[in-house]
Amino acid sequence: MLEETGILSVILILLFVFYLVIRLGAGKKKDIAKSPQITSYLSGVRILIIILAIVALILWFFLN
């Protein structure tokens, strides 16, 4: 089994991969710059991932 730090690193890596897949699926950098809807969507995704990372850190501190 993974230790507490291993669990935290796996969660953070999964969040990064989640953002990377969504970012790549959003299109090319030129398309994102032209569309305010995609830009707004990606900023919402960033906020969601930050909130999930904060919750993961809080839960990780309770495991210790």
PQR file of N, CA, C, O and H, with PARSE charges and radii, in Angstrom:
ATOM      1  N   MET A   1       0.827  -1.186   0.000 -0.4000 1.5000
ATOM      2  CA  MET A   1       0.000   0.000   0.000 -0.0000 2.0000
ATOM      3  C   MET A   1       0.874   1.254   0.000  0.5500 1.7000
ATOM      4  O   MET A   1       2.046   1.226   0.378 -0.5500 1.4000
ATOM      5  N   LEU A   2       0.277   2.318  -0.426 -0.4000 1.5000
ATOM      6  CA  LEU A   2       0.982   3.589  -0.445 -0.0000 2.0000
ATOM      7  C   LEU A   2       0.929   4.249   0.922  0.5500 1.7000
ATOM      8  O   LEU A   2      -0.038   4.105   1.671 -0.5500 1.4000
ATOM      9  H   LEU A   2      -0.675   2.340  -0.733  0.4000 1.0000
ATOM     10  N   GLU A   3       1.975   4.965   1.219 -0.4000 1.5000
ATOM     11  CA  GLU A   3       1.963   5.758   2.446 -0.0000 2.0000
ATOM     12  C   GLU A   3       1.213   7.055   2.193  0.5500 1.7000
ATOM     13  O   GLU A   3       0.730   7.294   1.086 -0.5500 1.4000
ATOM     14  H   GLU A   3       2.760   5.082   0.611  0.4000 1.0000
ATOM     15  N   GLU A   4       1.117   7.882   3.206 -0.4000 1.5000
ATOM     16  CA  GLU A   4       0.339   9.115   3.082 -0.0000 2.0000
ATOM     17  C   GLU A   4       0.895  10.045   2.007  0.5500 1.7000
ATOM     18  O   GLU A   4       0.129  10.632   1.242 -0.5500 1.4000
ATOM     19  H   GLU A   4       1.509   7.687   4.105  0.4000 1.0000
ATOM     20  N   THR A   5       2.210  10.186   1.939 -0.4000 1.5000
ATOM     21  CA  THR A   5       2.786  11.071   0.925 -0.0000 2.0000
ATOM     22  C   THR A   5       2.582  10.504  -0.469  0.5500 1.7000
ATOM     23  O   THR A   5       2.420  11.261  -1.426 -0.5500 1.4000
ATOM     24  H   THR A   5       2.833   9.710   2.559  0.4000 1.0000
ATOM     25  N   GLY A   6       2.587   9.201  -0.597 -0.4000 1.5000
ATOM     26  CA  GLY A   6       2.326   8.572  -1.888 -0.0000 2.0000
ATOM     27  C   GLY A   6       0.910   8.821  -2.360  0.5500 1.7000
ATOM     28  O   GLY A   6       0.670   9.063  -3.543 -0.5500 1.4000
ATOM     29  H   GLY A   6       2.719   8.586   0.180  0.4000 1.0000
ATOM     30  N   ILE A   7      -0.022   8.762  -1.429 -0.4000 1.5000
ATOM     31  CA  ILE A   7      -1.421   9.029  -1.761 -0.0000 2.0000
ATOM     32  C   ILE A   7      -1.591  10.466  -2.230  0.5500 1.7000
ATOM     33  O   ILE A   7      -2.278  10.724  -3.219 -0.5500 1.4000
ATOM     34  H   ILE A   7       0.174   8.566  -0.468  0.4000 1.0000
ATOM     35  N   LEU A   8      -0.966  11.402  -1.521 -0.4000 1.5000
ATOM     36  CA  LEU A   8      -1.065  12.815  -1.900 -0.0000 2.0000
ATOM     37  C   LEU A   8      -0.457  13.053  -3.277  0.5500 1.7000
ATOM     38  O   LEU A   8      -1.038  13.771  -4.091 -0.5500 1.4000
ATOM     39  H   LEU A   8      -0.408  11.193  -0.718  0.4000 1.0000
ATOM     40  N   SER A   9       0.698  12.462  -3.548 -0.4000 1.5000
ATOM     41  CA  SER A   9       1.336  12.665  -4.846 -0.0000 2.0000
ATOM     42  C   SER A   9       0.504  12.051  -5.970  0.5500 1.7000
ATOM     43  O   SER A   9       0.426  12.626  -7.056 -0.5500 1.4000
ATOM     44  H   SER A   9       1.170  11.878  -2.887  0.4000 1.0000
ATOM     45  N   VAL A  10      -0.117  10.900  -5.733 -0.4000 1.5000
ATOM     46  CA  VAL A  10      -0.976  10.291  -6.752 -0.0000 2.0000
ATOM     47  C   VAL A  10      -2.185  11.179  -7.033  0.5500 1.7000
ATOM     48  O   VAL A  10      -2.567  11.356  -8.189 -0.5500 1.4000
ATOM     49  H   VAL A  10      -0.054  10.433  -4.851  0.4000 1.0000
ATOM     50  N   ILE A  11      -2.781  11.731  -5.998 -0.4000 1.5000
ATOM     51  CA  ILE A  11      -3.936  12.612  -6.189 -0.0000 2.0000
ATOM     52  C   ILE A  11      -3.541  13.849  -6.983  0.5500 1.7000
ATOM     53  O   ILE A  11      -4.259  14.245  -7.901 -0.5500 1.4000
ATOM     54  H   ILE A  11      -2.471  11.587  -5.058  0.4000 1.0000
ATOM     55  N   LEU A  12      -2.411  14.466  -6.647 -0.4000 1.5000
ATOM     56  CA  LEU A  12      -1.981  15.672  -7.359 -0.0000 2.0000
ATOM     57  C   LEU A  12      -1.616  15.362  -8.810  0.5500 1.7000
ATOM     58  O   LEU A  12      -1.890  16.164  -9.703 -0.5500 1.4000
ATOM     59  H   LEU A  12      -1.827  14.145  -5.902  0.4000 1.0000
ATOM     60  N   ILE A  13      -1.004  14.214  -9.050 -0.4000 1.5000
ATOM     61  CA  ILE A  13      -0.683  13.819 -10.429 -0.0000 2.0000
ATOM     62  C   ILE A  13      -1.959  13.580 -11.225  0.5500 1.7000
ATOM     63  O   ILE A  13      -2.050  13.983 -12.385 -0.5500 1.4000
ATOM     64  H   ILE A  13      -0.781  13.562  -8.325  0.4000 1.0000
ATOM     65  N   LEU A  14      -2.942  12.929 -10.616 -0.4000 1.5000
ATOM     66  CA  LEU A  14      -4.210  12.705 -11.301 -0.0000 2.0000
ATOM     67  C   LEU A  14      -4.924  14.014 -11.623  0.5500 1.7000
ATOM     68  O   LEU A  14      -5.526  14.144 -12.689 -0.5500 1.4000
ATOM     69  H   LEU A  14      -2.868  12.601  -9.674  0.4000 1.0000
ATOM     70  N   LEU A  15      -4.864  14.983 -10.714 -0.4000 1.5000
ATOM     71  CA  LEU A  15      -5.461  16.292 -10.987 -0.0000 2.0000
ATOM     72  C   LEU A  15      -4.746  16.995 -12.139  0.5500 1.7000
ATOM     73  O   LEU A  15      -5.387  17.630 -12.977 -0.5500 1.4000
ATOM     74  H   LEU A  15      -4.376  14.877  -9.847  0.4000 1.0000
ATOM     75  N   PHE A  16      -3.421  16.882 -12.180 -0.4000 1.5000
ATOM     76  CA  PHE A  16      -2.664  17.490 -13.273 -0.0000 2.0000
ATOM     77  C   PHE A  16      -3.003  16.830 -14.604  0.5500 1.7000
ATOM     78  O   PHE A  16      -3.181  17.518 -15.609 -0.5500 1.4000
ATOM     79  H   PHE A  16      -2.900  16.367 -11.500  0.4000 1.0000
ATOM     80  N   VAL A  17      -3.094  15.511 -14.616 -0.4000 1.5000
ATOM     81  CA  VAL A  17      -3.443  14.790 -15.847 -0.0000 2.0000
ATOM     82  C   VAL A  17      -4.856  15.146 -16.278  0.5500 1.7000
ATOM     83  O   VAL A  17      -5.119  15.302 -17.471 -0.5500 1.4000
ATOM     84  H   VAL A  17      -2.950  14.952 -13.800  0.4000 1.0000
ATOM     85  N   PHE A  18      -5.764  15.276 -15.325 -0.4000 1.5000
ATOM     86  CA  PHE A  18      -7.136  15.690 -15.613 -0.0000 2.0000
ATOM     87  C   PHE A  18      -7.154  17.044 -16.318  0.5500 1.7000
ATOM     88  O   PHE A  18      -7.849  17.214 -17.319 -0.5500 1.4000
ATOM     89  H   PHE A  18      -5.550  15.150 -14.356  0.4000 1.0000
ATOM     90  N   TYR A  19      -6.389  18.013 -15.795 -0.4000 1.5000
ATOM     91  CA  TYR A  19      -6.332  19.326 -16.430 -0.0000 2.0000
ATOM     92  C   TYR A  19      -5.677  19.242 -17.803  0.5500 1.7000
ATOM     93  O   TYR A  19      -6.133  19.884 -18.749 -0.5500 1.4000
ATOM     94  H   TYR A  19      -5.824  17.875 -14.981  0.4000 1.0000
ATOM     95  N   LEU A  20      -4.619  18.459 -17.916 -0.4000 1.5000
ATOM     96  CA  LEU A  20      -3.911  18.338 -19.185 -0.0000 2.0000
ATOM     97  C   LEU A  20      -4.815  17.768 -20.274  0.5500 1.7000
ATOM     98  O   LEU A  20      -4.790  18.254 -21.405 -0.5500 1.4000
ATOM     99  H   LEU A  20      -4.248  17.938 -17.147  0.4000 1.0000
ATOM    100  N   VAL A  21      -5.603  16.761 -19.961 -0.4000 1.5000
ATOM    101  CA  VAL A  21      -6.511  16.161 -20.938 -0.0000 2.0000
ATOM    102  C   VAL A  21      -7.579  17.159 -21.358  0.5500 1.7000
ATOM    103  O   VAL A  21      -7.900  17.263 -22.542 -0.5500 1.4000
ATOM    104  H   VAL A  21      -5.623  16.367 -19.042  0.4000 1.0000
ATOM    105  N   ILE A  22      -8.129  17.891 -20.399 -0.4000 1.5000
ATOM    106  CA  ILE A  22      -9.144  18.893 -20.735 -0.0000 2.0000
ATOM    107  C   ILE A  22      -8.537  20.008 -21.576  0.5500 1.7000
ATOM    108  O   ILE A  22      -9.158  20.480 -22.528 -0.5500 1.4000
ATOM    109  H   ILE A  22      -7.868  17.806 -19.438  0.4000 1.0000
ATOM    110  N   ARG A  23      -7.334  20.425 -21.230 -0.4000 1.5000
ATOM    111  CA  ARG A  23      -6.654  21.495 -21.979 -0.0000 2.0000
ATOM    112  C   ARG A  23      -6.359  21.067 -23.405  0.5500 1.7000
ATOM    113  O   ARG A  23      -6.558  21.843 -24.340 -0.5500 1.4000
ATOM    114  H   ARG A  23      -6.829  20.042 -20.457  0.4000 1.0000
ATOM    115  N   LEU A  24      -5.888  19.845 -23.579 -0.4000 1.5000
ATOM    116  CA  LEU A  24      -5.607  19.354 -24.933 -0.0000 2.0000
ATOM    117  C   LEU A  24      -6.894  19.159 -25.727  0.5500 1.7000
ATOM    118  O   LEU A  24      -6.906  19.348 -26.943 -0.5500 1.4000
ATOM    119  H   LEU A  24      -5.726  19.215 -22.820  0.4000 1.0000
ATOM    120  N   GLY A  25      -7.965  18.787 -25.054 -0.4000 1.5000
ATOM    121  CA  GLY A  25      -9.239  18.609 -25.732 -0.0000 2.0000
ATOM    122  C   GLY A  25      -9.904  19.922 -26.108  0.5500 1.7000
ATOM    123  O   GLY A  25     -10.796  19.941 -26.957 -0.5500 1.4000
ATOM    124  H   GLY A  25      -7.954  18.634 -24.066  0.4000 1.0000
ATOM    125  N   ALA A  26      -9.485  21.016 -25.493 -0.4000 1.5000
ATOM    126  CA  ALA A  26     -10.092  22.318 -25.775 -0.0000 2.0000
ATOM    127  C   ALA A  26      -9.666  22.871 -27.125  0.5500 1.7000
ATOM    128  O   ALA A  26     -10.356  23.721 -27.688 -0.5500 1.4000
ATOM    129  H   ALA A  26      -8.760  21.000 -24.804  0.4000 1.0000
ATOM    130  N   GLY A  27      -8.563  22.411 -27.643 -0.4000 1.5000
ATOM    131  CA  GLY A  27      -8.122  22.872 -28.952 -0.0000 2.0000
ATOM    132  C   GLY A  27      -6.748  23.506 -28.896  0.5500 1.7000
ATOM    133  O   GLY A  27      -6.053  23.482 -27.881 -0.5500 1.4000
ATOM    134  H   GLY A  27      -8.002  21.720 -27.186  0.4000 1.0000
ATOM    135  N   LYS A  28      -6.389  24.076 -30.042 -0.4000 1.5000
ATOM    136  CA  LYS A  28      -5.080  24.721 -30.153 -0.0000 2.0000
ATOM    137  C   LYS A  28      -5.064  26.044 -29.402  0.5500 1.7000
ATOM    138  O   LYS A  28      -6.109  26.605 -29.071 -0.5500 1.4000
ATOM    139  H   LYS A  28      -6.954  24.095 -30.867  0.4000 1.0000
ATOM    140  N   LYS A  29      -3.868  26.522 -29.144 -0.4000 1.5000
ATOM    141  CA  LYS A  29      -3.720  27.763 -28.377 -0.0000 2.0000
ATOM    142  C   LYS A  29      -4.378  28.943 -29.100  0.5500 1.7000
ATOM    143  O   LYS A  29      -4.930  29.836 -28.456 -0.5500 1.4000
ATOM    144  H   LYS A  29      -3.020  26.066 -29.413  0.4000 1.0000
ATOM    145  N   LYS A  30      -4.321  28.947 -30.425 -0.4000 1.5000
ATOM    146  CA  LYS A  30      -4.948  30.027 -31.194 -0.0000 2.0000
ATOM    147  C   LYS A  30      -6.462  30.015 -31.021  0.5500 1.7000
ATOM    148  O   LYS A  30      -7.091  31.065 -30.889 -0.5500 1.4000
ATOM    149  H   LYS A  30      -3.873  28.222 -30.948  0.4000 1.0000
ATOM    150  N   ASP A  31      -7.045  28.805 -31.024 -0.4000 1.5000
ATOM    151  CA  ASP A  31      -8.498  28.694 -30.873 -0.0000 2.0000
ATOM    152  C   ASP A  31      -8.947  29.153 -29.497  0.5500 1.7000
ATOM    153  O   ASP A  31      -9.991  29.789 -29.354 -0.5500 1.4000
ATOM    154  H   ASP A  31      -6.534  27.952 -31.131  0.4000 1.0000
ATOM    155  N   ILE A  32      -8.160  28.829 -28.496 -0.4000 1.5000
ATOM    156  CA  ILE A  32      -8.514  29.209 -27.125 -0.0000 2.0000
ATOM    157  C   ILE A  32      -8.444  30.722 -26.952  0.5500 1.7000
ATOM    158  O   ILE A  32      -9.295  31.317 -26.291 -0.5500 1.4000
ATOM    159  H   ILE A  32      -7.312  28.312 -28.612  0.4000 1.0000
ATOM    160  N   ALA A  33      -7.424  31.343 -27.551 -0.4000 1.5000
ATOM    161  CA  ALA A  33      -7.268  32.791 -27.430 -0.0000 2.0000
ATOM    162  C   ALA A  33      -8.407  33.541 -28.119  0.5500 1.7000
ATOM    163  O   ALA A  33      -8.791  34.625 -27.680 -0.5500 1.4000
ATOM    164  H   ALA A  33      -6.733  30.859 -28.089  0.4000 1.0000
ATOM    165  N   LYS A  34      -8.946  32.966 -29.195 -0.4000 1.5000
ATOM    166  CA  LYS A  34     -10.011  33.631 -29.932 -0.0000 2.0000
ATOM    167  C   LYS A  34     -11.380  33.479 -29.280  0.5500 1.7000
ATOM    168  O   LYS A  34     -12.245  34.336 -29.456 -0.5500 1.4000
ATOM    169  H   LYS A  34      -8.634  32.086 -29.552  0.4000 1.0000
ATOM    170  N   SER A  35     -11.583  32.413 -28.540 -0.4000 1.5000
ATOM    171  CA  SER A  35     -12.905  32.130 -27.988 -0.0000 2.0000
ATOM    172  C   SER A  35     -12.968  32.474 -26.496  0.5500 1.7000
ATOM    173  O   SER A  35     -12.282  31.849 -25.688 -0.5500 1.4000
ATOM    174  H   SER A  35     -10.880  31.716 -28.397  0.4000 1.0000
ATOM    175  N   PRO A  36     -13.777  33.453 -26.132 -0.5600 1.5000
ATOM    176  CA  PRO A  36     -13.908  33.774 -24.706  0.2800 2.0000
ATOM    177  C   PRO A  36     -14.635  32.677 -23.931  0.5500 1.7000
ATOM    178  O   PRO A  36     -14.445  32.552 -22.721 -0.5500 1.4000
ATOM    179  N   GLN A  37     -15.462  31.882 -24.607 -0.4000 1.5000
ATOM    180  CA  GLN A  37     -16.166  30.795 -23.931 -0.0000 2.0000
ATOM    181  C   GLN A  37     -15.200  29.711 -23.482  0.5500 1.7000
ATOM    182  O   GLN A  37     -15.304  29.205 -22.364 -0.5500 1.4000
ATOM    183  H   GLN A  37     -15.616  31.984 -25.590  0.4000 1.0000
ATOM    184  N   ILE A  38     -14.254  29.350 -24.358 -0.4000 1.5000
ATOM    185  CA  ILE A  38     -13.269  28.328 -23.994 -0.0000 2.0000
ATOM    186  C   ILE A  38     -12.352  28.850 -22.898  0.5500 1.7000
ATOM    187  O   ILE A  38     -12.002  28.110 -21.978 -0.5500 1.4000
ATOM    188  H   ILE A  38     -14.169  29.761 -25.266  0.4000 1.0000
ATOM    189  N   THR A  39     -11.961  30.111 -22.988 -0.4000 1.5000
ATOM    190  CA  THR A  39     -11.112  30.711 -21.955 -0.0000 2.0000
ATOM    191  C   THR A  39     -11.816  30.690 -20.601  0.5500 1.7000
ATOM    192  O   THR A  39     -11.209  30.363 -19.581 -0.5500 1.4000
ATOM    193  H   THR A  39     -12.245  30.711 -23.735  0.4000 1.0000
ATOM    194  N   SER A  40     -13.093  31.038 -20.600 -0.4000 1.5000
ATOM    195  CA  SER A  40     -13.870  31.022 -19.362 -0.0000 2.0000
ATOM    196  C   SER A  40     -14.000  29.601 -18.827  0.5500 1.7000
ATOM    197  O   SER A  40     -13.905  29.379 -17.620 -0.5500 1.4000
ATOM    198  H   SER A  40     -13.586  31.303 -21.429  0.4000 1.0000
ATOM    199  N   TYR A  41     -14.216  28.646 -19.715 -0.4000 1.5000
ATOM    200  CA  TYR A  41     -14.343  27.243 -19.306 -0.0000 2.0000
ATOM    201  C   TYR A  41     -13.051  26.747 -18.683  0.5500 1.7000
ATOM    202  O   TYR A  41     -13.082  26.089 -17.643 -0.5500 1.4000
ATOM    203  H   TYR A  41     -14.294  28.827 -20.695  0.4000 1.0000
ATOM    204  N   LEU A  42     -11.919  27.049 -19.297 -0.4000 1.5000
ATOM    205  CA  LEU A  42     -10.638  26.592 -18.762 -0.0000 2.0000
ATOM    206  C   LEU A  42     -10.310  27.259 -17.429  0.5500 1.7000
ATOM    207  O   LEU A  42      -9.699  26.632 -16.563 -0.5500 1.4000
ATOM    208  H   LEU A  42     -11.893  27.584 -20.142  0.4000 1.0000
ATOM    209  N   SER A  43     -10.702  28.504 -17.254 -0.4000 1.5000
ATOM    210  CA  SER A  43     -10.468  29.140 -15.952 -0.0000 2.0000
ATOM    211  C   SER A  43     -11.344  28.494 -14.880  0.5500 1.7000
ATOM    212  O   SER A  43     -10.918  28.352 -13.734 -0.5500 1.4000
ATOM    213  H   SER A  43     -11.198  29.013 -17.957  0.4000 1.0000
ATOM    214  N   GLY A  44     -12.555  28.107 -15.245 -0.4000 1.5000
ATOM    215  CA  GLY A  44     -13.410  27.382 -14.311 -0.0000 2.0000
ATOM    216  C   GLY A  44     -12.830  26.026 -13.943  0.5500 1.7000
ATOM    217  O   GLY A  44     -12.917  25.597 -12.793 -0.5500 1.4000
ATOM    218  H   GLY A  44     -12.901  28.223 -16.176  0.4000 1.0000
ATOM    219  N   VAL A  45     -12.237  25.352 -14.923 -0.4000 1.5000
ATOM    220  CA  VAL A  45     -11.596  24.058 -14.666 -0.0000 2.0000
ATOM    221  C   VAL A  45     -10.398  24.242 -13.738  0.5500 1.7000
ATOM    222  O   VAL A  45     -10.181  23.434 -12.835 -0.5500 1.4000
ATOM    223  H   VAL A  45     -12.166  25.700 -15.857  0.4000 1.0000
ATOM    224  N   ARG A  46      -9.624  25.298 -13.956 -0.4000 1.5000
ATOM    225  CA  ARG A  46      -8.473  25.572 -13.075 -0.0000 2.0000
ATOM    226  C   ARG A  46      -8.933  25.809 -11.639  0.5500 1.7000
ATOM    227  O   ARG A  46      -8.318  25.304 -10.700 -0.5500 1.4000
ATOM    228  H   ARG A  46      -9.800  25.954 -14.690  0.4000 1.0000
ATOM    229  N   ILE A  47      -9.999  26.566 -11.466 -0.4000 1.5000
ATOM    230  CA  ILE A  47     -10.519  26.831 -10.125 -0.0000 2.0000
ATOM    231  C   ILE A  47     -10.992  25.536  -9.476  0.5500 1.7000
ATOM    232  O   ILE A  47     -10.727  25.301  -8.297 -0.5500 1.4000
ATOM    233  H   ILE A  47     -10.498  26.976 -12.229  0.4000 1.0000
ATOM    234  N   LEU A  48     -11.686  24.698 -10.232 -0.4000 1.5000
ATOM    235  CA  LEU A  48     -12.155  23.412  -9.706 -0.0000 2.0000
ATOM    236  C   LEU A  48     -10.986  22.537  -9.270  0.5500 1.7000
ATOM    237  O   LEU A  48     -11.039  21.921  -8.206 -0.5500 1.4000
ATOM    238  H   LEU A  48     -11.901  24.888 -11.190  0.4000 1.0000
ATOM    239  N   ILE A  49      -9.942  22.477 -10.073 -0.4000 1.5000
ATOM    240  CA  ILE A  49      -8.785  21.649  -9.736 -0.0000 2.0000
ATOM    241  C   ILE A  49      -8.066  22.208  -8.507  0.5500 1.7000
ATOM    242  O   ILE A  49      -7.592  21.440  -7.669 -0.5500 1.4000
ATOM    243  H   ILE A  49      -9.899  22.978 -10.937  0.4000 1.0000
ATOM    244  N   ILE A  50      -7.980  23.512  -8.392 -0.4000 1.5000
ATOM    245  CA  ILE A  50      -7.360  24.107  -7.206 -0.0000 2.0000
ATOM    246  C   ILE A  50      -8.164  23.773  -5.955  0.5500 1.7000
ATOM    247  O   ILE A  50      -7.587  23.452  -4.916 -0.5500 1.4000
ATOM    248  H   ILE A  50      -8.364  24.136  -9.072  0.4000 1.0000
ATOM    249  N   ILE A  51      -9.489  23.846  -6.046 -0.4000 1.5000
ATOM    250  CA  ILE A  51     -10.335  23.500  -4.904 -0.0000 2.0000
ATOM    251  C   ILE A  51     -10.149  22.031  -4.532  0.5500 1.7000
ATOM    252  O   ILE A  51     -10.045  21.697  -3.352 -0.5500 1.4000
ATOM    253  H   ILE A  51      -9.957  24.107  -6.890  0.4000 1.0000
ATOM    254  N   LEU A  52     -10.108  21.156  -5.532 -0.4000 1.5000
ATOM    255  CA  LEU A  52      -9.902  19.731  -5.262 -0.0000 2.0000
ATOM    256  C   LEU A  52      -8.538  19.472  -4.631  0.5500 1.7000
ATOM    257  O   LEU A  52      -8.417  18.618  -3.753 -0.5500 1.4000
ATOM    258  H   LEU A  52     -10.193  21.427  -6.490  0.4000 1.0000
ATOM    259  N   ALA A  53      -7.510  20.201  -5.069 -0.4000 1.5000
ATOM    260  CA  ALA A  53      -6.183  20.037  -4.488 -0.0000 2.0000
ATOM    261  C   ALA A  53      -6.156  20.512  -3.034  0.5500 1.7000
ATOM    262  O   ALA A  53      -5.511  19.891  -2.189 -0.5500 1.4000
ATOM    263  H   ALA A  53      -7.609  20.895  -5.782  0.4000 1.0000
ATOM    264  N   ILE A  54      -6.846  21.597  -2.746 -0.4000 1.5000
ATOM    265  CA  ILE A  54      -6.907  22.093  -1.365 -0.0000 2.0000
ATOM    266  C   ILE A  54      -7.632  21.093  -0.466  0.5500 1.7000
ATOM    267  O   ILE A  54      -7.200  20.831   0.657 -0.5500 1.4000
ATOM    268  H   ILE A  54      -7.370  22.101  -3.432  0.4000 1.0000
ATOM    269  N   VAL A  55      -8.732  20.538  -0.964 -0.4000 1.5000
ATOM    270  CA  VAL A  55      -9.460  19.530  -0.190 -0.0000 2.0000
ATOM    271  C   VAL A  55      -8.581  18.303   0.030  0.5500 1.7000
ATOM    272  O   VAL A  55      -8.583  17.731   1.120 -0.5500 1.4000
ATOM    273  H   VAL A  55      -9.083  20.750  -1.876  0.4000 1.0000
ATOM    274  N   ALA A  56      -7.827  17.892  -0.994 -0.4000 1.5000
ATOM    275  CA  ALA A  56      -6.926  16.745  -0.846 -0.0000 2.0000
ATOM    276  C   ALA A  56      -5.855  17.028   0.206  0.5500 1.7000
ATOM    277  O   ALA A  56      -5.517  16.147   0.997 -0.5500 1.4000
ATOM    278  H   ALA A  56      -7.825  18.357  -1.879  0.4000 1.0000
ATOM    279  N   LEU A  57      -5.321  18.247   0.222 -0.4000 1.5000
ATOM    280  CA  LEU A  57      -4.329  18.601   1.238 -0.0000 2.0000
ATOM    281  C   LEU A  57      -4.922  18.586   2.645  0.5500 1.7000
ATOM    282  O   LEU A  57      -4.291  18.107   3.588 -0.5500 1.4000
ATOM    283  H   LEU A  57      -5.596  18.963  -0.420  0.4000 1.0000
ATOM    284  N   ILE A  58      -6.123  19.108   2.777 -0.4000 1.5000
ATOM    285  CA  ILE A  58      -6.775  19.111   4.096 -0.0000 2.0000
ATOM    286  C   ILE A  58      -7.005  17.686   4.574  0.5500 1.7000
ATOM    287  O   ILE A  58      -6.723  17.363   5.728 -0.5500 1.4000
ATOM    288  H   ILE A  58      -6.635  19.497   2.012  0.4000 1.0000
ATOM    289  N   LEU A  59      -7.513  16.839   3.701 -0.4000 1.5000
ATOM    290  CA  LEU A  59      -7.742  15.440   4.073 -0.0000 2.0000
ATOM    291  C   LEU A  59      -6.431  14.730   4.371  0.5500 1.7000
ATOM    292  O   LEU A  59      -6.373  13.887   5.266 -0.5500 1.4000
ATOM    293  H   LEU A  59      -7.743  17.102   2.764  0.4000 1.0000
ATOM    294  N   TRP A  60      -5.382  15.060   3.632 -0.4000 1.5000
ATOM    295  CA  TRP A  60      -4.084  14.446   3.854 -0.0000 2.0000
ATOM    296  C   TRP A  60      -3.525  14.817   5.230  0.5500 1.7000
ATOM    297  O   TRP A  60      -2.910  13.985   5.897 -0.5500 1.4000
ATOM    298  H   TRP A  60      -5.429  15.744   2.905  0.4000 1.0000
ATOM    299  N   PHE A  61      -3.738  16.063   5.649 -0.4000 1.5000
ATOM    300  CA  PHE A  61      -3.288  16.476   6.970 -0.0000 2.0000
ATOM    301  C   PHE A  61      -4.025  15.725   8.085  0.5500 1.7000
ATOM    302  O   PHE A  61      -3.457  15.471   9.147 -0.5500 1.4000
ATOM    303  H   PHE A  61      -4.237  16.739   5.107  0.4000 1.0000
ATOM    304  N   PHE A  62      -5.298  15.370   7.837 -0.4000 1.5000
ATOM    305  CA  PHE A  62      -6.032  14.601   8.834 -0.0000 2.0000
ATOM    306  C   PHE A  62      -5.565  13.150   8.905  0.5500 1.7000
ATOM    307  O   PHE A  62      -5.736  12.496   9.934 -0.5500 1.4000
ATOM    308  H   PHE A  62      -5.760  15.576   6.974  0.4000 1.0000
ATOM    309  N   LEU A  63      -4.974  12.641   7.819 -0.4000 1.5000
ATOM    310  CA  LEU A  63      -4.456  11.274   7.832 -0.0000 2.0000
ATOM    311  C   LEU A  63      -3.202  11.160   8.682  0.5500 1.7000
ATOM    312  O   LEU A  63      -2.929  10.111   9.265 -0.5500 1.4000
ATOM    313  H   LEU A  63      -4.835  13.172   6.984  0.4000 1.0000
ATOM    314  N   ASN A  64      -2.442  12.247   8.748 -0.4000 1.5000
ATOM    315  CA  ASN A  64      -1.183  12.206   9.506 -0.0000 2.0000
ATOM    316  C   ASN A  64      -1.421  12.235  10.969  0.5500 1.7000
ATOM    317  O   ASN A  64      -0.471  12.206  11.750 -0.5500 1.4000
ATOM    318  H   ASN A  64      -2.664  13.099   8.274  0.4000 1.0000
TER
END
